[in-house]
Amino acid sequence: MTDFAPLSTAKRWALGSNNEKPPASVGRFELKKMLGRGAQATVWLALDPRLQREVAIKLMRPVQEEDASVLEQWLREARHVGRLAHPFIVPVFEADVQGRQPFIVFEYVPGKTLAEHLAQQGRCTPHDAVALMVDVLDGLQAAHQAGIVHRDLKPSNIMIDTQRHARVMDFGMAAPVQAEQDAQLASGTPAYLSPEAAAGAAPAPAMDVYSAALVLVEMLTGQPLIHQKDTWQALYRIANETLQLPQDLGPGVDDGLRAILQRAMARQPGERYGSAADFRDALRTWAAPASASSAASNATLDFLLRRMRHKSDFPALSDSVARIQRVANSEDDSISDLTHEILKDVALTNKLLRLVNSVHYAHAARGTISTVSRAVSLVGFNAVRNMALSLVLLDHMQDKAHASQMREEFLRAMMAGSVAAELCEPGQAAEEAFIGAMFQNLGRMLCEFYFPEEARQIRSMVASGRIEGGEESAALQVLGLGLEDLGVGVARVWALPDSLQRCMRKPLGSPMQRAPEQGVERLRWVALAANEVATTLLLTEPGQANAHLGQVGARYSRTLALSAQDIAEATVRARHKLVALAEALDLRVDPGTPAARLLKLPVAAGAAAGGAAVQDDALKTHELRESETQPLPAVLESQARSAVSVAQINEVLAAGIQDITNAMVESFQLNDVLRMILETMFRALGFRRMVFCLREARTDMLTGRFGLGEGSEAAVRALKVPLKVPGDLFAAVCLRGADTLINDATEPRMQARLPAWYRSGLDAPSFLLLPLQIKGQTFALIYADQSTPGGIVVDDKALGLLRTLRNQAVMAFRQAG
């Protein structure tokens, strides 16, 4: 007989038929796509049209006539579970039956299940695994207090949300504590059942504690402890064996964590932790012995903190960090509040303003930034907050007795932060990466400043090679505490964000062979790679640095989803920015010291192109800055090509900007706007010729597309800028993204830097380069030249207008898609 029930299609789909199209709706819910399929149900992303929100719907197998009592019991328990409300439990919105088709409606949590996470990335590091399990146990404790036992805890029933928190879901098998066991109801997945659950005992919280221990073991090893696929084999092991922990639980798992796991998975329920909360608290104590609340249980950290508090500087440092952090934690991120806190410290205010006026932040504004509030509004709240935290560390950690070593540690941290920021997309992630990578060094900086004798012992032990485990093992021997634990312990006292504290914990083991998901996990790997780059630059002789950096790039390439070349280029950009930051902060180091290597810019391989090696920083003298541009000289104004006055130049540029703005408000053709921009520049400044170049994705080369002026056709054909050729002046300018004016290209040192293709095809005595960038990557270039050395001169106003035109071109590309 044909099944005309409203959910007949849904029934067949839930039962696994592949010959039917997916159902369009269930009740009032519109099904959008399947999120997962299990043996007993399918899970769908759906839309609730009544409340206009996305939900997750679990379609159970249709219930047969003879199972009506089972259905009623399931509904009764589903209603009971629906009353649970906890941050780490995915709530049930509704549970209903239509046409004997049960379905449950959950909150939709973007992210992935723990099972998917483990399948994609393998085992978790101990601290990550414990952090996730603490969330799970927190949720289970809330359920147990409400009288509910989950009974089916496993990786596929744990969601990892976008904030890296674990949330327990699918209480479909849940039962009230001490409810009578019913053989007709599934009571869990065999591989995660406790011995008493397999034997048919009444539901109890100890069952969930046991299952949670098995899940934690799986997070640490990457595979389930009970791996038998056959149900009866799995049940036999549970009923007859006392499970043993694997020998390999991953690096970083000590006897303390092993003991916690052994107790949680004890065969007898009475030998396990008395509650999920007890299990959770034991894991918290293991993971964070340095927290303020448990400082008494860690005598070493408590002793070190007391010594630091007795130093005159540490209380002031702690107060400064806490004040800035309180503002950062406020719900509205008030610019005025942050400004007020920074203005309380005159020295901090002056240094911060010098920093935001350096070339590191030159893209943020035109002209001098003279107020903290404008700095915050232009550079960004998080960027200024991070700068303030960095400067507070620097200001409070300057001691004449060992100032040189402290500068070295601070520069190492700043270099790591700069590299990390360059390895991320611009924006929030880059700012978080900067501060995360920098604060991975907090323990070392604190040790160097407050315990200089012990720091020297640690360095001596590492240098001698007598100790395995490197710096952390040496610190354990000398201080009784690792530098990482010292840094995280102080960070907890300062109430720094949990995400930053997690970022300060270095991932253990070798770099992963696949990129981690976005969020804290990726930031931790970015911070680790950036710190390895900084340490390599600090400790490697300049002649060997490139080879060592290449090895670092190759090692982290898959983990960061970046090529080794991308990592190398990010490192070069970060080195330039660190030099600018050091100049802005007046950080001077002794020549020949390791710290000096960090402030020595890389030498371009110009010899390969037939010229002498020239440092990229030689180009800095040719970068256009508004405070350094020269007024148009009278002698140039008298020349035929430059007979227009300064006012006329600016008038032509301003008029062109207005015309282009008007054109872009309406529908426009991209090429038309680009030609208007070049024509405006050409008319205003009287260039000999101009060319617009665009990047070819296939060759990664900027090639000429169209031009203006005398000989522009030949110039378009000749302009082919390889973006990644060492020593190429054009590639270096595009990498830096710096507007550059070469006033005298006939000068011998500059001739040595010019690529052969330019000398043979164009060879202009003076030229101007205006790179176009999106997300920090150059995708186009405006080239203009003159027939005489010194023939291109722009004043402050003209430079600002030229940059506006260049930015209009970038905007046109963005709008054109």
Summary of the structure (lengths in Angstrom):
residues: 817
radius of gyration: 32.1
end to end distance: 55.3
largest distance: 103.1
contacts: 2683
relative contact order: 0.05
helix: 55%
strand: 12%
